[in-house]
């Protein structure tokens, strides 16, 4: 059985965007059953967990003696097993893989900066000075992405792991109104989020947090 590590609980601002969501979604699209291994801060700091994930993050993916970390690498590993995420032809796989890297390298590094400023340092003088430039760069990148997308339903001619990764990256902006300036991308994100596999993955992640909160109540 595939197991995926995930947090027992995170603050509300992080719920629904923790990166195990990417892996859960990929597994749902591929039709592969899995179990979630819920961890707390003590497990996160333990030597055993650090032997699986050097940075103490989630998710850790385990299957038949194979242990992987980094959500992008795990999603690619799953995609290689399923035509639901990677096209069968070599060129199609290469294009889909390109978009996985584009989401992580060309988009996420900018969007994550904005989230860290807004959620952790909004009142800091340096953050107030830095934020306008970060948002300007994000709008530039989003504009380029919207130009590529144009009238397409997905980044290529069908849904792939590239769309999965791009959607989870765009969700980092959910605490802002930045995507409102890019209606093509907002509609694209919502279209991907409407997929049944995404809805199942999101519900599974949120259920763990809700159970934790019910136990505390």
Protein Blocks (a to p, Z undefined) as FASTA:
>chain_A
ZZddddfbdcfklgopafklmmmmmmmmnopacddddddfklmmpmklmmmmmnopacdd
deehiacehjklmmmmmmmmpmklmcfbfklmmmmmmmmmmmmmmmmmmmmmmmmmmmmm
mmgmklmmmmmmmmmmmmmmmmmmmmmnmmafblblbdcfklmmmmmmmmmmmmpcklmm
mmmlmmmmmmmmmpmklmmmmmmmmmmmmmmmmmmZZ
